[in-house]
Amino acid sequence: MEDKYDSYEEEEILIIRIHKGKHPINMVTTYGKQESGEVGVKEEIVQQINLWEQIIIEMQRKEGHVLWIGDLNVKIGNDDRGIAGNHPEVMHGDRMLRKLTKERDLQLINATEKCTGLWTSINTWKKDEKSILDYVITSRKMTEKIQMMHIDKEGL
């Protein structure tokens, strides 16, 4: 097994590529920019998600599996493309992430029965302020491998 490390330090992205078998496994961890009302933040989020997409496209072009885990700082909603029990809020960056997962054929593991719990962020001062900001996302090819794992949303 060979490990290859790629780092996008400025963008808070770390990729570990494991070559085992026919298709490499790309383990990706990212930290997303927080969407706020500040001038320029929306454009930074657009650039960030576009970069994430380009990285995923390259991995898929090389027929690699994607296992993406991170604090993406997006609120994905609670409809059929979101997570049951979640808040309904979907903002600009959130819509972009939803589009990315659909277009790149990615599975949001947080929204599957393999994931227990719900909230990944709880305000310690105001216990009623809860959010899902941390996600596990895989390529559909990788989803079969996840079937053997147990993921606890509250343990991310």
Steps between C-alpha positions, in 0.01 A plus 500: 500500500632841406386822668527821309430830677375807321437815699309814414596667829375846411158359411493270805487184292694182566495204263641160578506270200527129575589273211367156576339288238376622165363838610665741748309623804518877538439603859422870502451726800399862464396796707240721337474874520211626712223664304428839653380841394855631459592653164692258281426186703241371251756522218762323716252217561429472126875477431547244777222269381622533140845388620345205687318403182817518287683277749216246496480506119872421482463212746207358305686543172767271644225254602569556867263461791419810704460502878446867595468593867491852629353799674357650183305774681194460281141434601363240261130524599247229578324427172558195276853627416580592859491314832176394670452680833738781405409871488343604166753778433693478171725791398716573193799282594262228607326498162840479330598199712169328422559563128859370527393175669230441239711583194805303620288201612600527865314354800438707814550231764350724772164456325511118500393242755869422561527823696347532847450819697433828329680812621873552449513843665324600823551842661629428851338820631166455322422128474205568267739639233587188301633457147635243259822645359723190482447249222614167365465485121607215275503408138227247419777246441621552856152470651516120489814509712321727749220243540733304730570802722300673775510879499377706794415855390552632849848352507636678194 
